Amino acid sequence: MTIVPERSTVRPPAEQAPPPGPERRRTTGGTRATDVYAVLGAGAAALALTWLLFARLLPFGGTVGFVLVAYALFLGLYALLVSLDEDGPTVRDRVAGVVVRTLGLVLLAVLVFVVAFTLWEGREALVHLNFFTEDMSLAGPLEPLGVGGVLHAVVGTLEQVGIALVLTVPTGVVCAVFLTEVPGPFARLVRTIVEAMTALPSIVAGLFVYATVILALGMERSGLAAALALSVMMLPIIIRASDVVIRLVPGTLREASYAMGASRWRTVRHVVLPTARSGLTTAVILGTARGVGETSPVLLTAGFTAELNALPTSGAQVSLPLATFELVKSPEPNMIARGFGTAAVLMLLVLLLFALARIAGGRGPGQLTRRQERRRAAASRADAARFAPGSGAAPGSGAAPGSGAAPGSGAAPGSGAAPGSGVASGPGAAVGGARTDLRSVPPSRSTP
């Protein structure tokens, strides 16, 4: 019987498969042509149906009603078009995505409208340099825009918010650390009170400071009293936001610090707070945003004045929100323009403060500034020069150059001492940096 040899399955070089290239990543999302057609088709159909209802079939009118009906029809038609190609969960997901994006666009449009409207209404006052360098002591309701400004309100806002931040930032962060690191019944009570104070009306905070500080203690109306009222408003916001941020720090970082032998408060100082620095900055920004726009507490505790008062401990002092409120109430066009200009200055000041806060604490964990990177590079170069081969010292040896001692042993060659013992033997050995003749030392009593 003849056995036919099997045919070789090895492909010739020309027929071998090409070597595998880099793996192509699969995309889990993206926009398809059908998605774009569904949105455009639903939008066009909704506009057409709404126009037909408002203009031909029903006695409806009004821009707001037209927009609401068109949007409701758009959602229904979009869900219908998506359901032709997808299943139920996908349809709900697409509709929810459209609703979320719409809300985001509405909020962005409102923000842009508020900023643009304020700048447009205050454009006549903002173009005058005296608006930023003068107060309103010499400007009456009928004075032109070339007289008077909001310097007194800018100074008052900066001083009041600055004093409030000095009081609330360390207090709020320490309280948040206490709530997170020292759990217990008292911490739960404090957290409950803080959460309740976040909804405290501003007029109540102003009345509290007015009754306790001004009436009971006899302090006059001043910027300091206004800063205390703003502190009552800002403190619960900073505590609550900082508490949430600190609780987001991974527990493994704390455990690693404890494993290294660090105490609880050293762990908080060197591990927890640096890790949560960016979030703590956000907490401070939220508290500042709450306090910088308050009007009623400042009116109750600091009063109103048209003159510049740079001393926050005595005398009435005005802030930018309070100045805006008083100026806009006037029926004169120039005063209304000054009011909108003051509001625009307040927005620019808040934007500047937020930018400075982000620059100061917005870096994440492990991210160094340029100055810190230069210092680290200089320290690395110094270590490299110190442990270079020609320097005569090895890293961690603890021996003087040229001593002939083994690295880390601390003993002279041939002394018979155990490496790393730090004890030298033999006549003339070095003990504690001084040469001592061991023959003059009385022998110790031997143990049998």
QUIPE-V410155 format. One record per pair of residues at least 12 apart in sequence whose ideal C-beta (glycine too) atoms are under 6 Angstrom apart, sorted by the first residue. I is the first residue (numbers start at 0). GAP is how many residues later the second one is. D is the distance in Angstrom with one decimal. If there is no record, write none. Layout:
BEGIN
((I GAP D) (I GAP D))
END
This chain:
BEGIN
((37 43 4.3) (37 44 5.7) (41 32 5.3) (41 35 4.1) (41 36 3.9) (41 39 5.8) (42 31 5.7) (44 32 5.2) (45 24 5.0) (45 27 4.0) (45 28 3.8) (45 31 5.8) (46 23 5.8) (48 24 5.4) (49 16 6.0) (49 19 5.1) (49 20 4.1) (53 12 5.9) (78 12 5.5) (78 16 5.2) (81 12 5.0) (117 222 5.7) (117 225 5.1) (117 226 5.2) (118 225 5.4) (120 219 3.9) (121 218 3.4) (121 219 3.6) (121 222 4.6) (123 21 6.0) (123 213 4.7) (124 20 5.3) (124 212 4.7) (124 213 5.1) (124 216 3.3) (125 215 5.1) (127 17 5.5) (127 18 5.8) (129 19 5.2) (130 18 4.4) (131 17 5.9) (132 16 6.0) (132 18 5.9) (133 14 5.7) (133 15 3.8) (133 17 5.9) (134 16 5.3) (134 17 4.0) (134 172 5.7) (134 173 4.5) (135 12 4.7) (135 170 4.0) (136 169 5.3) (136 170 4.5) (140 189 5.8) (140 191 4.6) (140 194 5.6) (144 189 5.6) (149 192 4.9) (149 195 5.9) (151 156 4.1) (152 165 5.2) (152 166 6.0) (152 167 4.6) (152 170 4.0) (154 155 5.6) (155 67 6.0) (155 161 4.5) (155 162 5.2) (155 163 4.8) (156 162 4.5) (156 163 4.6) (158 64 5.3) (158 153 4.7) (159 63 5.2) (159 66 5.0) (159 67 4.6) (159 159 5.9) (160 131 5.4) (162 64 3.7) (163 63 4.7) (163 66 4.2) (163 67 4.6) (163 70 5.7) (163 127 5.6) (166 64 4.7) (167 63 5.1) (167 66 4.8) (167 67 4.7) (167 70 5.5) (168 115 5.8) (171 63 5.7) (171 66 3.4) (171 67 4.6) (171 70 5.8) (172 69 5.5) (174 64 4.9) (175 63 5.4) (175 66 3.6) (175 67 4.3) (175 70 5.6) (176 91 5.7) (178 12 5.5) (178 64 5.1) (179 66 4.6) (179 67 5.5) (193 42 5.0) (193 45 4.9) (193 46 5.7) (196 39 3.8) (197 38 4.7) (197 42 5.8) (201 31 5.9) (201 92 5.0) (201 94 5.3) (201 95 5.4) (202 93 4.7) (204 24 5.2) (204 27 4.1) (204 28 5.2) (204 92 5.4) (205 23 4.9) (205 90 5.4) (205 91 3.4) (205 94 3.9) (205 95 5.8) (208 16 5.9) (208 19 5.0) (208 20 4.2) (208 92 5.3) (209 90 4.9) (209 91 5.7) (212 12 5.4) (220 81 5.6) (220 82 4.5) (220 95 5.7) (221 91 5.7) (221 92 5.5) (222 79 5.6) (222 89 3.3) (222 94 3.8) (223 88 5.0) (223 89 5.2) (224 76 4.0) (225 72 4.6) (225 75 4.6) (225 76 3.8) (228 68 3.7) (228 72 4.9) (229 61 4.0) (232 57 5.6) (232 58 5.2) (233 53 4.0) (233 56 5.6) (233 57 4.3) (236 49 5.4) (236 50 4.4) (236 53 5.1) (237 45 5.2) (237 49 4.0) (240 42 3.4) (240 45 5.3) (241 38 5.6) (241 41 4.5) (244 31 4.8) (244 34 3.2) (244 35 6.0) (245 30 5.3) (248 23 5.3) (248 26 5.0) (248 27 5.5) (252 18 5.3) (253 13 5.7) (256 14 4.8) (274 90 4.7) (276 84 5.1) (277 84 5.6) (277 86 5.5) (280 76 5.5) (280 80 3.5) (280 81 5.8) (284 69 5.6) (284 72 5.5) (291 58 5.9) (292 28 5.3) (294 26 4.5) (294 27 5.2) (294 30 5.2) (297 21 4.9) (297 24 5.0) (298 23 5.7) (301 15 4.8) (302 13 3.6) (303 14 5.5) (304 13 5.6) (319 22 5.8) (319 26 4.2) (322 19 5.1) (323 15 5.2) (323 18 4.5) (323 19 4.8) (326 12 3.4) (393 13 4.5) (409 12 4.4) (410 13 5.3) (411 12 5.5))
END
